[in-house]
């Protein structure tokens, strides 16, 4: 059985559908044909029984039968389609001379004894012919030789029922065969027509797998499952194409950004190597400046690679570090790090409790990036204002500000303002902030302050009090 199932599973889908449709129709037709045959058989048998029970036997015919069975001469029996016999209570059977005998059964004797009103059964005569026998109590004046009452049995051949049933069986078999064959053909046609969209989808998937062409789209018409699957495939390929474009753009931008510090680093190292090889030492001040430049370029490369790793790191399923985080504590820790990077600046902080669901390390990195941005553009001795209230973190500097036409680009990867390209940075900090805010269900925006400077606003959903089970203030 399992071998048959395995072979069936290896068949093409349309062949399986056609076979299943044909099998279903065959079962339905067979059940209908069997029901029709059984109902017809019962109805024909019932009609034959009614006919036999309605046959009237004259008293003269009964007396003639008794005389014949007693050896007395009597009138000649006329041919009749029925077999008539007399059954006494002692089990004696009397029949016409031109008819085959049918043995008496216990039910026939019970009718003769008056203990049973009538009986109808199927029996075989002496010639093996199947007969339908109806036995009833005789109420006439004639009795057997011992004066016992008699029962009259009227029988007729069952071929009145079996012949029409045989013809009906042949007709039903032919109709069922034609129906099953037609159903299998229709099932194959329906399977082919219904699976055409699946064929198109299969061809599209194979084309994408073969050529990696993610621009292919499948026409999706209607609202059925195939149309929904086609639209889902189109959405998937569009998302993959967009992701690939972003990946290629990220690689191209990263290569461009890495080229500048690497070129500067290579130039400085070449100067140092050439000085050692030629035996002409570089002045101490110039050598110190070269080493400082090499160190700065190495730090810039390390920062750029770290930002790239952070930006490209996908979330790990089942290993999410998302938990309830006290945002005010995160901002406080980030402020301590920012004070070390801007020792000449004043940080004015106004932090109110706010609890969010986020990844603590990523959230702190995002806040540090906002503060680093403010430190970078603040003038010496300036003030950075940090305020957290109602889930809105505002970081404001008093630097030169950002022109309005540049604000839409500040969160793009590797985008740097023309006025800031001489400053250290990778151009990825605000992109990391935007991604972290999105993952936490919030948003971030930059705007020009009223009296100069830039204001960064990070909004995160949460609550002013920790939920049950979360660490308190």
C-alpha positions in Angstrom: 0.0 0.0 0.0 2.8 2.4 0.9 4.5 1.5 -2.5 1.3 2.5 -4.3 1.2 5.7 -2.4 4.8 6.4 -3.2 4.2 5.8 -6.9 1.1 8.0 -6.8 3.1 10.8 -5.1 5.7 10.7 -7.9 3.1 11.4 -10.6 2.7 15.0 -11.9 0.1 17.1 -10.1 -2.3 17.3 -13.0 -2.2 13.5 -13.4 -3.0 13.0 -9.7 -5.9 15.5 -10.0 -7.3 13.7 -13.0 -7.0 10.3 -11.3 -8.6 11.6 -8.1 -11.5 13.2 -10.1 -12.0 10.0 -12.1 -11.9 7.9 -8.9 -14.4 10.2 -7.1 -16.8 10.1 -10.1 -16.3 6.3 -10.4 -17.3 5.9 -6.7 -20.2 8.2 -7.1 -21.4 6.5 -10.3 -20.9 3.0 -8.8 -22.9 4.0 -5.7 -25.7 5.5 -7.8 -25.8 2.5 -10.2 -25.9 0.0 -7.3 -28.7 2.0 -5.6 -30.6 2.1 -8.9 -30.2 -1.6 -9.5 -31.2 -2.5 -5.9 -34.3 -0.2 -6.0 -35.3 -1.6 -9.4 -34.9 -5.2 -8.2 -37.0 -4.6 -5.1 -39.6 -2.8 -7.1 -39.8 -5.6 -9.8 -39.9 -8.3 -7.1 -42.6 -6.4 -5.2 -44.7 -6.2 -8.4 -44.2 -9.9 -9.1 -45.3 -10.7 -5.5 -48.4 -8.5 -6.0 -49.2 -10.3 -9.2 -48.8 -13.7 -7.6 -51.0 -12.8 -4.6 -53.7 -11.5 -6.9 -54.0 -14.7 -8.9 -57.4 -16.3 -8.3 -57.6 -20.1 -8.3 -61.1 -21.6 -8.9 -62.5 -24.2 -6.6 -63.0 -26.5 -9.6 -59.3 -26.2 -10.4 -58.4 -27.1 -6.8 -60.8 -30.1 -7.0 -59.3 -31.2 -10.3 -55.8 -31.0 -8.7 -56.9 -33.1 -5.8 -58.5 -35.7 -8.1 -55.4 -35.9 -10.2 -53.1 -36.4 -7.2 -55.6 -39.1 -5.9 -55.3 -40.9 -9.2 -58.9 -40.1 -10.3 -59.6 -39.1 -13.9 -60.4 -35.5 -14.4 -60.4 -32.7 -16.9 -57.3 -31.8 -18.9 -55.3 -29.0 -17.4 -55.0 -25.9 -19.6 -51.5 -24.3 -20.0 -50.9 -21.4 -17.6 -47.9 -19.2 -16.9 -48.0 -20.0 -13.2 -47.2 -23.1 -11.3 -50.1 -23.9 -8.9 -49.7 -26.4 -6.2 -51.6 -27.5 -3.0 -49.8 -28.0 0.3 -51.6 -29.8 3.1 -50.8 -29.4 6.8 -49.1 -32.8 6.7 -46.6 -31.5 4.2 -48.1 -33.3 1.2 -47.8 -31.4 -2.1 -50.1 -31.7 -5.1 -49.3 -30.1 -8.4 -50.4 -30.1 -12.0 -48.8 -32.8 -14.2 -47.3 -30.3 -16.7 -45.3 -28.3 -14.1 -42.0 -29.0 -12.3 -42.3 -29.7 -8.6 -41.3 -27.2 -5.9 -40.5 -28.8 -2.5 -42.6 -27.5 0.4 -41.0 -25.5 3.1 -41.8 -25.2 6.8 -43.5 -21.8 6.1 -45.8 -23.4 3.5 -46.9 -26.0 6.2 -47.5 -23.2 8.7 -49.8 -21.5 6.3 -51.7 -24.7 5.7 -52.1 -25.1 9.5 -53.4 -21.6 9.7 -50.6 -20.4 11.9 -49.3 -18.1 9.2 -51.4 -15.9 6.9 -49.2 -16.0 3.9 -45.6 -16.3 2.8 -43.5 -15.3 -0.2 -40.1 -16.7 -0.9 -37.7 -17.6 -3.7 -37.0 -21.3 -4.4 -35.8 -23.6 -7.1 -38.0 -26.2 -8.8 -37.0 -29.7 -9.8 -35.4 -28.4 -13.0 -33.2 -25.8 -11.2 -35.3 -22.9 -12.3 -35.5 -20.1 -9.8 -39.1 -19.4 -8.9 -40.9 -16.8 -6.8 -43.5 -18.6 -4.7 -46.5 -17.0 -2.9 -48.4 -19.2 -0.5 -51.8 -18.4 1.0 -54.4 -20.4 3.0 -57.2 -21.8 0.8 -60.7 -20.9 2.1 -62.7 -23.1 -0.3 -64.7 -26.2 0.4 -62.1 -28.6 -0.9 -59.8 -30.4 1.6 -57.2 -33.2 1.3 -58.1 -36.9 1.7 -57.9 -36.6 5.5 -60.1 -33.5 5.6 -57.2 -31.2 6.5 -57.2 -27.6 5.2 -55.0 -26.7 2.2 -52.7 -23.9 1.2 -52.4 -22.7 -2.4 -48.9 -21.8 -3.7 -48.7 -19.8 -6.9 -45.2 -19.6 -8.4 -43.7 -17.8 -11.5 -40.2 -17.9 -12.9 -37.8 -15.2 -11.5 -36.6 -14.4 -15.0 -39.4 -11.8 -15.1 -37.2 -9.9 -12.6 -33.7 -11.1 -13.5 -33.8 -10.5 -17.2 -34.7 -6.8 -16.9 -32.1 -6.5 -14.1 -29.4 -8.0 -16.3 -30.3 -5.6 -19.1 -30.3 -2.7 -16.6 -26.9 -3.8 -15.3 -25.4 -3.7 -18.8 -26.9 -0.3 -19.4 -25.6 1.0 -16.0 -22.2 -0.5 -16.6 -21.9 1.2 -20.0 -23.2 4.5 -18.7 -20.8 4.3 -15.7 -17.8 3.5 -17.9 -18.6 6.5 -20.2 -19.1 8.7 -17.2 -15.8 7.7 -15.5 -13.9 8.1 -18.8 -15.6 11.5 -19.4 -14.9 12.5 -15.8 -11.2 11.6 -16.1 -10.9 13.5 -19.4 -12.7 16.5 -17.9 -10.6 16.2 -14.8 -7.4 16.2 -16.9 -8.7 19.2 -18.8 -9.7 21.1 -15.6 -6.3 20.3 -14.1 -4.5 21.6 -17.1 -6.6 24.8 -17.2 -6.5 25.3 -13.4 -2.7 24.7 -13.1 -1.7 27.1 -15.9 -1.1 29.9 -13.4 0.9 27.5 -11.3 2.9 26.6 -14.5 3.6 30.3 -15.1 4.6 30.7 -11.5 6.9 27.7 -11.7 8.5 29.0 -14.9 9.0 32.4 -13.3 10.7 30.8 -10.2 12.9 28.7 -12.5 13.8 31.8 -14.6 14.7 33.7 -11.4 16.8 30.8 -10.1 18.5 30.5 -13.5 19.1 34.1 -14.4 18.8 35.9 -11.0 16.5 38.4 -12.8 14.4 39.9 -10.0 12.6 42.3 -12.3 10.3 39.5 -13.6 6.6 40.0 -12.6 3.7 37.5 -12.9 0.3 38.8 -14.1 -2.1 38.4 -11.1 -5.8 38.6 -12.0 -8.7 37.9 -9.6 -8.8 37.2 -5.9 -8.2 33.4 -5.8 -5.4 31.6 -4.2 -3.3 31.5 -7.3 -3.6 35.3 -7.8 -2.7 35.8 -4.2 0.3 33.6 -4.6 1.4 35.5 -7.7 1.1 38.8 -6.0 3.1 37.4 -3.0 5.8 36.3 -5.4 5.8 39.7 -7.1 6.1 41.4 -3.7 8.9 39.0 -2.7 10.9 39.6 -5.9 10.4 43.3 -5.6 11.7 43.2 -2.0 14.6 41.1 -3.0 15.5 43.4 -5.9 15.3 46.4 -3.5 17.4 44.6 -1.0 20.0 43.7 -3.6 20.1 47.2 -4.9 20.6 48.5 -1.3 23.3 45.9 -0.8 25.1 46.9 -4.0 24.7 50.6 -3.1 26.1 49.9 0.4 29.1 48.0 -1.0 29.8 50.8 -3.6 29.4 53.5 -0.9 31.6 51.5 1.5 34.3 51.0 -1.1 34.2 54.7 -1.9 34.4 55.7 1.8 37.2 53.2 2.5 39.3 54.4 -0.4 40.0 57.8 1.0 41.4 56.8 4.4 43.2 53.8 2.8 44.8 56.1 0.2 45.9 58.6 2.9 47.1 55.8 5.1 49.1 54.2 2.3 50.7 57.6 1.3 51.8 58.3 4.9 53.2 54.8 5.3 55.0 55.0 1.9 56.7 58.2 3.1 57.9 56.6 6.3 59.2 53.5 4.5 60.9 55.6 1.8 62.6 57.6 4.5 63.9 54.5 6.2 65.1 53.0 2.9 66.8 56.1 1.6 68.5 56.9 4.9 67.2 60.4 4.9 65.3 60.9 8.2 62.1 62.9 8.3 62.2 65.9 10.6 60.9 64.9 14.0 57.9 67.3 13.8 56.9 66.0 10.4 57.3 62.4 11.5 55.2 63.0 14.5 52.5 64.6 12.3 52.7 61.6 9.9 52.3 59.1 12.8 49.4 61.1 14.2 47.8 61.1 10.7 48.3 57.3 10.5 46.7 56.9 13.9 43.8 59.1 13.0 43.2 57.2 9.7 43.4 53.9 11.5 40.8 55.1 14.0 38.6 56.3 11.1 38.9 52.9 9.4 38.0 51.1 12.7 35.0 53.4 13.3 33.8 53.0 9.7 34.1 49.2 9.8 32.3 49.1 13.2 29.5 51.2 11.8 29.2 49.0 8.7 29.0 45.9 10.9 26.3 47.5 13.1 24.3 48.7 10.1 24.5 45.3 8.3 23.9 43.1 11.3 20.6 41.2 10.8 18.4 40.4 13.8 19.1 36.9 15.0 15.8 34.8 15.3 15.2 33.4 18.7 18.2 35.4 20.2 16.6 38.8 20.5 17.9 40.9 23.4 14.8 43.1 23.4 13.7 43.9 26.9 12.2 46.7 29.0 14.9 49.4 29.2 15.1 52.5 31.3 15.7 55.1 28.6 16.7 57.7 31.1 19.5 55.4 32.4 20.7 54.7 28.9 20.8 58.5 28.1 22.7 59.1 31.4 25.4 56.5 30.4 25.6 58.0 27.0 26.1 61.4 28.5 29.1 60.2 30.5 30.7 59.0 27.3 29.9 62.2 25.5 31.5 64.3 28.2 34.8 62.5 27.7 34.7 63.3 24.0 33.8 66.9 24.5 35.6 68.1 27.6 35.2 71.8 26.7 31.5 71.5 26.3 28.7 71.9 28.9 25.9 69.3 28.9 22.6 70.5 30.3 20.5 67.4 31.0 16.9 67.2 32.0 15.9 63.5 32.1 12.5 62.2 33.2 11.8 58.5 33.7 10.8 56.6 30.5 10.7 52.9 29.9 10.8 51.4 26.4 11.1 47.9 24.9 14.3 47.8 22.9 17.8 46.3 22.7 19.8 48.1 25.4 23.2 48.1 23.6 21.8 49.2 20.3 19.7 51.9 22.0 22.8 53.3 23.8 24.8 53.3 20.6 22.0 55.3 18.9 21.9 57.9 21.7 25.7 58.1 21.7 25.6 58.8 17.9 23.2 61.7 18.5 25.4 63.1 21.2 28.6 62.6 19.1 26.9 64.5 16.3 26.1 67.4 18.7 29.7 67.3 20.1 31.2 67.4 16.6 29.3 70.5 15.5 29.3 72.4 18.8 31.7 75.4 19.2 34.4 75.4 21.9 32.9 76.1 25.2 29.4 75.6 23.8 26.4 73.9 25.4 24.6 70.7 24.4 21.1 70.5 25.8 19.6 67.1 26.4 16.0 66.6 27.5 13.9 63.5 27.9 10.2 63.9 28.6 7.1 61.8 27.6 9.1 59.5 25.4 10.7 62.3 23.4 14.5 62.7 23.6 15.8 66.0 22.3 19.5 66.7 21.7 20.3 70.3 20.7 23.6 71.9 19.8 24.5 75.5 19.1 26.6 74.9 16.1 26.2 76.2 12.5 23.0 74.1 11.9 22.0 72.2 8.8 20.5 73.9 5.7 16.9 73.1 4.9 17.8 71.5 1.6 20.1 69.0 3.3 17.7 67.8 6.0 16.0 65.1 3.8 19.4 63.5 3.3 20.8 63.3 6.8 19.7 59.7 7.5 21.0 58.3 4.2 24.0 56.0 4.4 27.3 57.6 3.9 25.7 61.0 3.2 27.7 63.8 4.7 27.1 67.5 4.6 29.6 69.4 2.4 30.6 71.5 5.4 31.2 68.4 7.5 33.3 66.3 5.1 36.5 67.6 6.7 35.4 66.4 10.1 35.9 62.8 11.3 33.0 60.4 10.8 31.7 57.7 8.5 28.4 59.1 7.5 26.6 56.1 9.0 25.8 57.3 12.5 22.4 58.8 11.8 21.5 55.8 9.6 22.2 53.6 12.7 20.0 55.9 14.8 17.2 55.7 12.3 17.3 51.9 12.1 17.4 51.5 15.9 14.4 53.8 16.3 12.5 51.9 13.6 13.2 48.6 15.3 12.0 49.9 18.6 8.7 51.2 17.0 9.8 54.9 17.1 11.1 57.6 14.8 13.9 60.2 14.6 14.1 63.5 12.9 16.4 66.5 12.7 15.3 70.1 12.5 16.9 73.6 12.7 16.6 75.2 16.1 14.9 78.5 16.6 18.1 80.5 17.4 20.7 78.6 15.6 22.0 75.1 15.9 20.4 71.7 15.2 17.8 69.8 17.2 17.6 66.0 17.0 14.4 64.4 18.3 14.2 60.7 19.0 10.6 59.5 19.8 10.1 56.0 21.3 6.9 54.4 22.6 6.8 53.4 26.2 5.6 54.4 29.6 6.7 56.6 32.5 6.5 53.7 35.0 8.0 50.3 34.5 5.7 47.4 33.8 5.3 44.6 36.4 8.5 42.5 36.5 10.7 45.1 34.9 13.6 46.7 36.8 12.4 49.8 38.6 14.1 53.2 38.9 
